[in-house]
Each structure stands twice: as C-alpha cells, then as structure tokens.
Amino acid sequence: MARSKDKAKPAQIIDAAFSVFGEIGYEATVVKDIAERAGISTGTIYTYFDDKKDLFRATAQEGWDRFLAEIRAIVETPGPLTARIQTFVETGFATLKRSLPLLRGMLFESSQMNILQSSVDEFCSLVESLVAGRANRPVRIAEEAEKRRMLIRVTVIGVLFSAAMAEPSRVDEEMEDLKQTILVMLAGG
C-alpha cells in the first residue's frame, strides 16, 4: 500500500533543506542531514522528492519565490523612492548573505543553472520597475529600454557572482562594498 502524502510535509522538508543547504552548500549536503533537521526519516523525503537534485531545485525555487515576493512588495509600496531603494538594497544584500551557500550551489553546480534564469529575469524586471522613472541619477542608466535591461542584468549577475566567489574571510567586506556601490548607482548613496 502506498504511503499517503501529508500536504504540510514538503514545506517542512524544504525549510530544513534550506537550512542545511544554506549552512554547508549543495555538495556537502546529504539527504540524511536534511531528514534529521526536519525530524523525519530519509525515506519520507523520497516520498516527496525524487533525489537530492530535485529537493535542491525545489528549495532554491522556494527561496527565490520568497525573495521575489519581498522585493515585489518593496517595489510596489508607495513612498519616497530613496527610502524604497535603501530598503530594496538592504533586503537584497541581507538575503544574499543568508543564502550564499545555496547560491554557490546554484551557480557552480552546472545542472542547477536553469534554476537561476527565470528568477534572475524576474528580479531584473523588478529592479527596472524601481529605477525606470528615476530622474537625476548619479549614474546614468541607459534610457533605451533594451540597453537598460541589459545593464541591469549584467549588474545583477555580476553582484551574484562576486558574492559567490568572495573568499570566506572576506565575505562581509565584499558584501558591504557591493552594497555601497549599488546604493551609489541607484540612489546616490
């Protein structure tokens, strides 16, 4: 007889997986560690996910979905643009720092690269929405829509790779430098 599925279990597993992948990265993680963190058996994970890659993909997608919802709320909230840009950058870098091992897994595990494509595209669209009407920018963001989209995409991908490649002893310093650079680009400081 097939085991019945508990609708809350996948979320519980993904929360545990996010913690474990986030602490030690994709390569070092074994499914047993995630099961222990979730307080379930390893077999239960395989009831909901085919393998470690499937679980990683679901975890990464859930992380991106949560992040994009936070960013969308900031972009769509009325209020002074400078304050929204500050909140946008602070939230983005806090999430990036928290998720760095998971991001490294997505960037450097080639079979997982397709996780990033649509999420980065959506994030870039949100950045573009935030800065599209910005007058008196300290750094001129291309006026032509296609060039602006490309500049935003290159910047976002550059930040992601720069953070992911930072030496562990320099992560905090690198993240702060990147954050300050983005603030200057978007809001003038």
LOLUMSE-822964 format. One line per field, with one value per residue: x negated, y, z negated of N, C-alpha, C in turn; residue in one letter; residue number from 1. Coordinates in Angstrom, 3 decimals. Layout:
n_x	c(X,...)
n_y	c(Y,...)
n_z	c(Z,...)
ca_x	c(X,...)
ca_y	c(Y,...)
ca_z	c(Z,...)
c_x	c(X,...)
c_y	c(Y,...)
c_z	c(Z,...)
type	c(a,...)
seq	c(NUM,...)
***
This chain:
n_x	c(-0.839,-0.581,-2.244,-0.488,-0.344,-1.292,-0.204,-1.544,-4.115,-6.060,-6.748,-7.868,-10.082,-11.446,-12.025,-13.850,-15.781,-16.586,-17.915,-20.007,-21.290,-21.931,-23.730,-25.872,-26.151,-25.512,-27.042,-28.199,-26.028,-23.967,-21.108,-20.199,-21.021,-19.275,-16.850,-17.174,-17.293,-14.705,-13.322,-12.340,-12.136,-14.645,-13.515,-10.999,-11.493,-12.004,-9.487,-8.361,-10.207,-12.304,-15.116,-18.263,-18.944,-16.439,-15.195,-16.938,-16.475,-13.748,-13.988,-15.685,-14.049,-11.856,-13.155,-13.871,-11.284,-10.218,-12.020,-11.636,-8.975,-9.229,-10.822,-9.161,-7.068,-8.375,-9.046,-6.494,-5.319,-3.979,-5.659,-8.551,-11.022,-13.791,-13.909,-12.680,-14.515,-16.740,-15.720,-15.229,-17.864,-19.115,-17.524,-17.931,-20.746,-20.964,-19.496,-21.011,-23.449,-22.599,-21.845,-24.059,-25.646,-23.702,-23.267,-25.816,-25.753,-23.778,-24.993,-27.429,-26.985,-26.493,-24.251,-22.200,-21.913,-19.735,-17.861,-18.289,-17.720,-14.916,-14.268,-16.274,-15.686,-13.113,-13.773,-15.447,-13.554,-12.022,-13.927,-14.267,-11.675,-11.740,-13.726,-13.100,-11.738,-13.445,-14.780,-17.577,-19.749,-22.705,-24.411,-24.140,-21.534,-20.885,-18.733,-17.298,-15.122,-15.931,-18.750,-18.896,-17.735,-19.696,-21.964,-21.104,-20.790,-23.438,-24.656,-23.247,-23.857,-26.622,-26.898,-25.837,-27.685,-30.089,-29.651,-29.315,-31.817,-33.517,-36.193,-35.961,-36.869,-36.564,-33.927,-32.003,-33.135,-33.306,-30.577,-29.578,-30.992,-29.951,-27.232,-27.320,-28.255,-26.114,-24.096,-25.069,-24.941,-22.142,-20.830,-22.426,-23.854)
n_y	c(-1.174,2.203,4.967,7.594,11.049,13.867,17.101,19.260,18.411,18.683,21.445,21.546,19.887,21.348,23.705,22.678,21.731,24.116,25.321,23.433,23.168,25.854,26.201,24.414,24.057,22.723,20.467,19.289,18.497,15.855,13.825,12.576,14.320,16.435,15.176,14.532,17.134,17.972,16.276,13.824,10.653,9.530,8.212,9.368,11.818,10.997,10.320,12.633,13.954,13.267,12.934,14.192,16.351,17.107,17.934,20.018,21.749,22.386,23.622,25.809,27.152,27.797,29.493,31.610,32.388,33.360,35.475,37.096,37.834,39.452,41.516,42.436,43.501,45.669,47.211,47.818,49.251,52.312,55.437,57.397,57.311,57.119,55.997,53.538,52.439,52.187,50.300,48.197,47.557,46.923,44.735,42.977,42.464,41.423,39.066,37.830,37.395,35.630,33.476,32.593,30.064,28.433,29.842,29.584,26.867,26.858,28.419,27.123,24.444,22.908,21.559,22.753,25.306,26.237,26.948,29.538,31.229,32.174,33.354,35.307,36.878,37.815,39.217,41.208,42.582,43.663,45.376,47.110,48.234,49.641,51.592,52.829,55.341,57.120,60.217,62.449,60.700,59.505,57.808,57.336,55.515,53.601,55.052,53.831,51.122,48.411,48.508,49.390,47.206,45.267,46.370,46.323,43.556,42.594,43.850,42.714,39.963,40.163,41.028,38.788,36.742,37.893,37.973,35.230,34.235,35.343,35.269,33.257,34.531,37.150,37.716,39.364,41.956,42.148,41.967,44.289,46.261,45.795,46.357,49.093,50.185,49.599,51.098,53.697,53.738,53.492,55.301,57.368,57.149)
n_z	c(0.000,0.858,-0.610,-2.199,-1.347,-3.178,-3.128,-4.312,-4.677,-2.488,-2.678,-5.231,-4.821,-2.842,-4.265,-6.153,-4.371,-3.173,-5.310,-5.782,-3.211,-2.987,-5.094,-4.632,-1.907,1.430,2.384,0.055,-1.383,-2.536,-2.034,-4.330,-6.387,-6.028,-6.518,-9.240,-10.300,-9.709,-11.284,-10.460,-8.676,-6.320,-4.166,-4.014,-2.800,-0.202,0.559,1.372,2.969,5.758,5.678,4.382,6.061,7.089,4.726,4.045,6.199,5.762,3.276,3.840,5.684,4.059,2.256,3.996,4.782,2.356,1.861,4.159,3.767,1.481,2.550,4.620,3.097,1.913,4.185,5.135,3.084,2.085,1.577,0.607,3.097,2.601,0.017,0.542,2.328,0.636,-1.239,0.529,1.427,-1.046,-1.900,0.256,0.112,-2.491,-2.245,-0.246,-1.599,-3.627,-2.073,-0.698,-0.550,0.677,3.041,4.182,4.715,6.711,8.700,9.266,9.575,12.321,13.385,12.098,13.008,14.549,12.706,11.962,14.195,14.865,12.427,12.038,14.261,13.539,11.190,12.280,13.805,11.738,10.571,12.714,12.808,10.435,10.868,13.256,13.606,12.424,11.907,12.350,11.816,10.227,11.590,14.914,16.112,18.846,21.271,23.306,23.420,23.911,23.649,21.010,19.667,20.232,18.962,16.286,15.952,16.335,14.156,11.944,12.245,12.055,9.368,8.022,8.794,7.870,5.097,4.603,5.255,3.437,1.118,-1.779,-4.152,-3.491,-2.955,-4.333,-4.056,-1.248,-0.558,-1.773,-0.330,2.262,1.762,1.037,3.438,5.175,3.938,4.380,7.168,7.587,5.863,5.147,2.814)
ca_x	c(0.000,-1.377,-2.201,0.278,-1.162,-0.882,-0.388,-2.465,-5.449,-7.051,-7.217,-8.740,-11.322,-12.137,-12.594,-15.050,-16.765,-17.126,-18.892,-21.182,-21.995,-22.454,-24.858,-27.049,-26.206,-24.918,-27.916,-28.440,-24.762,-23.398,-19.678,-20.028,-21.155,-18.025,-15.820,-17.388,-16.894,-13.245,-12.729,-11.629,-13.043,-15.155,-12.530,-9.897,-11.908,-11.846,-8.053,-8.000,-11.244,-12.951,-16.506,-18.847,-18.835,-15.046,-14.985,-17.687,-15.751,-12.546,-14.441,-16.157,-12.895,-11.108,-13.934,-13.694,-9.899,-10.091,-12.807,-10.974,-7.769,-9.693,-11.283,-7.974,-6.357,-9.132,-8.904,-5.103,-4.879,-4.129,-6.530,-9.708,-11.846,-15.080,-13.708,-12.409,-15.789,-17.529,-15.125,-15.464,-19.267,-19.356,-16.854,-18.632,-22.057,-20.767,-19.085,-22.171,-24.405,-21.989,-21.668,-25.269,-25.965,-22.692,-23.581,-27.002,-25.287,-23.069,-25.909,-28.561,-26.518,-26.002,-22.918,-21.217,-21.929,-18.438,-17.082,-18.503,-17.309,-13.660,-14.288,-17.098,-14.911,-12.067,-14.429,-15.876,-12.349,-11.672,-14.910,-13.923,-10.477,-12.115,-14.580,-12.699,-11.377,-14.390,-15.397,-18.816,-20.520,-24.138,-24.978,-23.100,-21.060,-20.505,-17.355,-16.643,-14.675,-16.742,-20.070,-18.695,-17.561,-20.987,-22.815,-20.608,-21.095,-24.879,-24.935,-22.706,-24.671,-27.933,-26.800,-25.671,-28.945,-31.089,-29.370,-29.542,-33.236,-34.297,-36.904,-35.172,-37.327,-36.241,-32.526,-31.347,-33.718,-32.896,-29.142,-29.405,-31.473,-28.959,-26.024,-27.551,-28.348,-24.753,-23.382,-25.534,-24.388,-20.692,-20.240,-23.378,-24.473)
ca_y	c(0.000,3.422,5.886,8.804,12.256,14.949,18.336,20.169,17.803,19.280,22.730,21.210,19.370,22.457,24.575,22.004,21.697,25.470,25.498,22.579,23.626,27.184,26.125,23.675,24.014,21.589,19.293,18.663,18.065,14.535,13.835,12.160,15.516,17.194,14.411,14.743,18.515,18.053,15.376,12.769,9.641,9.806,7.681,10.327,12.811,10.409,10.274,13.927,14.423,12.136,12.794,15.407,17.444,17.533,18.675,21.271,22.595,22.875,24.527,27.041,27.850,28.366,30.638,32.704,32.857,34.190,36.688,37.939,38.393,40.562,42.601,42.964,44.328,46.922,47.961,48.253,50.059,53.749,56.105,58.049,56.394,56.929,55.045,52.224,51.935,51.770,49.050,47.224,47.137,46.262,43.425,42.141,42.018,40.562,37.760,37.269,36.896,34.466,32.381,32.438,28.677,27.956,30.495,28.931,25.602,27.129,28.953,26.276,23.093,23.215,21.024,23.580,26.665,26.678,27.488,30.979,32.004,32.919,34.158,36.492,37.715,38.498,40.179,42.329,43.352,44.434,46.460,48.069,48.944,50.557,52.697,53.322,56.746,57.860,61.399,62.908,59.556,59.776,57.028,57.330,54.197,53.764,55.467,52.850,50.013,47.201,48.743,49.456,45.826,44.575,46.918,45.790,42.119,42.443,44.265,41.701,38.743,40.498,41.030,37.396,36.023,38.487,37.492,33.782,33.929,36.011,34.432,33.198,35.510,38.494,37.802,40.554,43.145,42.140,42.265,45.709,47.034,45.650,47.062,50.534,50.510,49.576,52.257,54.878,53.644,53.657,56.386,58.416,56.949)
ca_z	c(0.000,0.985,-1.754,-1.885,-1.421,-4.063,-2.350,-5.004,-4.732,-1.585,-3.218,-6.359,-4.245,-2.165,-5.307,-6.671,-3.283,-3.028,-6.387,-5.601,-2.008,-3.273,-6.028,-4.153,-0.459,2.129,2.470,-1.250,-1.976,-2.250,-2.327,-5.728,-7.229,-5.883,-7.227,-10.673,-10.627,-9.614,-12.267,-9.726,-8.123,-4.981,-3.224,-3.862,-1.805,1.132,0.867,1.947,3.907,6.431,5.264,3.807,7.039,7.119,3.489,4.160,7.155,5.070,2.209,4.474,6.256,2.936,1.782,4.963,4.717,1.147,2.069,5.158,3.147,0.632,3.422,5.299,2.128,1.769,5.438,5.312,1.954,2.307,0.632,1.222,3.868,1.941,-1.085,1.131,2.863,-0.528,-1.731,1.599,1.390,-2.333,-1.855,1.241,-0.381,-3.669,-1.717,0.460,-2.590,-4.278,-1.114,0.099,-0.177,1.611,4.314,4.743,5.283,7.965,9.704,9.601,9.895,13.668,13.655,11.408,13.564,15.050,11.590,11.894,15.358,14.762,11.208,12.312,15.184,12.784,10.309,13.121,14.134,10.547,10.480,13.763,12.364,9.358,11.322,14.579,13.607,11.581,12.511,11.710,11.319,10.181,12.681,15.949,16.526,20.250,21.493,24.161,22.579,24.109,23.050,19.564,19.211,20.315,17.907,15.013,15.925,16.132,12.781,11.027,12.361,11.509,7.907,7.586,8.940,6.973,3.737,4.547,5.401,2.389,0.160,-3.016,-5.143,-3.009,-2.537,-4.891,-3.421,0.164,-0.501,-2.107,0.833,3.326,1.352,1.138,4.858,5.731,3.394,5.114,8.524,7.623,5.079,4.842,1.506)
c_x	c(-0.891,-1.164,-1.402,-0.609,-0.503,-1.202,-1.375,-3.910,-6.448,-7.612,-8.173,-10.104,-12.117,-12.742,-13.875,-16.151,-17.402,-18.193,-20.167,-21.968,-22.646,-23.654,-26.083,-27.141,-25.677,-25.778,-28.055,-27.169,-24.423,-21.949,-19.405,-20.115,-19.870,-16.903,-15.948,-16.945,-15.379,-12.547,-11.907,-12.642,-13.495,-14.152,-11.365,-10.253,-11.677,-10.382,-7.651,-8.977,-11.983,-14.353,-16.996,-18.729,-17.414,-14.725,-15.713,-16.952,-14.514,-12.911,-14.880,-14.988,-12.058,-11.834,-13.782,-12.272,-9.679,-10.801,-12.097,-9.685,-8.131,-10.069,-10.090,-7.202,-7.057,-8.929,-7.505,-4.572,-5.044,-5.043,-7.713,-10.627,-13.180,-14.968,-13.446,-13.678,-16.667,-17.025,-15.375,-16.886,-19.573,-18.749,-17.583,-19.949,-21.940,-20.374,-20.245,-23.163,-23.883,-21.976,-22.921,-25.641,-24.971,-22.947,-24.796,-26.634,-24.597,-24.028,-26.927,-28.195,-25.798,-24.601,-21.826,-21.096,-20.554,-17.516,-17.154,-17.811,-16.030,-13.633,-15.118,-16.354,-13.831,-12.658,-14.863,-14.683,-11.908,-12.641,-14.560,-12.688,-10.819,-12.846,-14.122,-12.405,-12.332,-15.016,-16.675,-19.616,-21.995,-24.884,-23.875,-22.765,-20.461,-19.020,-16.608,-16.356,-15.569,-18.131,-19.966,-18.541,-18.890,-21.924,-22.396,-20.985,-22.571,-25.250,-24.464,-23.564,-26.076,-27.945,-26.692,-26.990,-30.021,-30.892,-29.702,-31.022,-34.104,-34.970,-36.101,-35.590,-36.966,-34.769,-31.870,-31.844,-33.274,-31.421,-28.887,-29.859,-30.470,-27.698,-26.197,-27.636,-26.955,-23.942,-23.785,-24.944,-22.895,-20.196,-21.205,-23.933,-23.504)
c_y	c(1.247,4.312,7.128,10.022,13.301,16.252,19.313,19.668,18.443,20.613,22.505,20.725,20.489,23.416,23.966,21.994,23.069,25.732,24.708,22.998,24.982,27.180,25.477,23.546,22.717,20.331,18.560,18.102,16.635,14.566,13.450,13.365,16.343,16.491,14.610,16.128,18.654,17.160,14.257,11.727,10.053,9.338,8.627,11.392,12.275,10.168,11.539,14.420,13.215,11.858,14.126,16.582,17.986,18.367,20.021,22.252,23.200,23.889,25.864,27.834,28.497,29.590,31.845,33.252,33.763,35.529,37.631,38.549,39.579,41.772,43.251,43.889,45.677,47.796,48.563,49.114,51.531,54.353,56.707,57.013,56.113,55.916,53.644,51.613,51.433,50.428,47.917,46.665,46.400,44.856,42.479,41.605,41.156,39.154,37.075,36.676,35.626,33.244,32.063,30.988,28.088,28.553,29.855,27.593,25.810,27.575,27.927,24.817,23.220,22.682,21.863,24.980,27.131,27.166,29.010,31.770,32.819,33.794,35.429,37.426,38.490,39.549,41.417,43.200,44.206,45.601,47.535,48.874,49.988,51.781,53.352,54.822,57.640,59.005,61.725,61.764,59.914,58.992,56.899,55.894,54.397,54.087,54.469,51.600,48.787,47.356,48.788,48.047,45.079,45.071,46.376,44.318,41.871,42.804,43.209,40.447,38.984,40.491,39.591,36.630,36.585,38.002,36.011,33.427,34.560,34.981,34.414,34.244,36.948,38.678,39.074,41.828,43.262,42.528,43.746,46.593,46.979,46.451,48.574,50.985,50.565,50.761,53.531,54.881,53.997,54.925,57.528,58.323,56.510)
c_z	c(0.000,-0.239,-1.348,-2.115,-2.304,-3.334,-3.001,-4.959,-3.756,-2.101,-4.387,-5.847,-3.594,-3.184,-5.878,-5.616,-3.088,-4.089,-6.123,-4.357,-2.265,-4.199,-5.409,-2.638,0.124,2.038,1.139,-1.889,-1.565,-2.725,-3.784,-6.676,-7.200,-6.641,-8.737,-11.098,-10.630,-10.643,-11.636,-9.248,-6.723,-3.932,-2.987,-2.831,-0.400,1.502,1.631,3.018,4.476,5.911,4.714,4.774,7.108,5.877,3.532,5.070,6.483,3.982,2.790,5.043,5.158,2.369,2.697,4.886,3.507,1.326,3.041,4.611,2.246,1.483,4.132,4.358,1.936,3.001,5.545,4.174,2.275,1.242,1.354,1.891,3.180,0.802,-0.541,1.707,1.722,-1.068,-0.748,1.520,0.088,-2.351,-0.916,0.717,-1.633,-3.221,-1.013,-0.533,-3.265,-3.367,-0.310,0.409,0.823,2.996,4.969,5.368,6.615,9.054,10.180,9.836,11.236,13.942,12.999,12.016,14.029,13.938,11.610,12.996,15.142,13.513,11.387,13.256,14.440,11.845,11.102,13.523,12.948,10.344,11.503,13.383,11.310,9.893,12.610,14.598,12.850,12.354,11.743,11.090,11.291,11.260,13.705,16.328,17.909,20.398,22.381,23.343,22.711,23.484,21.529,18.991,19.200,19.210,16.537,14.886,15.646,14.695,11.782,11.064,11.810,9.989,7.393,7.667,8.018,5.547,3.616,4.587,4.321,1.489,-1.140,-4.058,-4.756,-2.640,-3.053,-4.218,-1.958,0.306,-0.791,-0.946,1.985,3.003,1.506,2.590,5.489,5.214,4.118,6.520,8.561,6.959,4.760,3.435,0.501)
type	c(m,a,r,s,k,d,k,a,k,p,a,q,i,i,d,a,a,f,s,v,f,g,e,i,g,y,e,a,t,v,v,k,d,i,a,e,r,a,g,i,s,t,g,t,i,y,t,y,f,d,d,k,k,d,l,f,r,a,t,a,q,e,g,w,d,r,f,l,a,e,i,r,a,i,v,e,t,p,g,p,l,t,a,r,i,q,t,f,v,e,t,g,f,a,t,l,k,r,s,l,p,l,l,r,g,m,l,f,e,s,s,q,m,n,i,l,q,s,s,v,d,e,f,c,s,l,v,e,s,l,v,a,g,r,a,n,r,p,v,r,i,a,e,e,a,e,k,r,r,m,l,i,r,v,t,v,i,g,v,l,f,s,a,a,m,a,e,p,s,r,v,d,e,e,m,e,d,l,k,q,t,i,l,v,m,l,a,g,g)
seq	c(1,2,3,4,5,6,7,8,9,10,11,12,13,14,15,16,17,18,19,20,21,22,23,24,25,26,27,28,29,30,31,32,33,34,35,36,37,38,39,40,41,42,43,44,45,46,47,48,49,50,51,52,53,54,55,56,57,58,59,60,61,62,63,64,65,66,67,68,69,70,71,72,73,74,75,76,77,78,79,80,81,82,83,84,85,86,87,88,89,90,91,92,93,94,95,96,97,98,99,100,101,102,103,104,105,106,107,108,109,110,111,112,113,114,115,116,117,118,119,120,121,122,123,124,125,126,127,128,129,130,131,132,133,134,135,136,137,138,139,140,141,142,143,144,145,146,147,148,149,150,151,152,153,154,155,156,157,158,159,160,161,162,163,164,165,166,167,168,169,170,171,172,173,174,175,176,177,178,179,180,181,182,183,184,185,186,187,188,189)
***
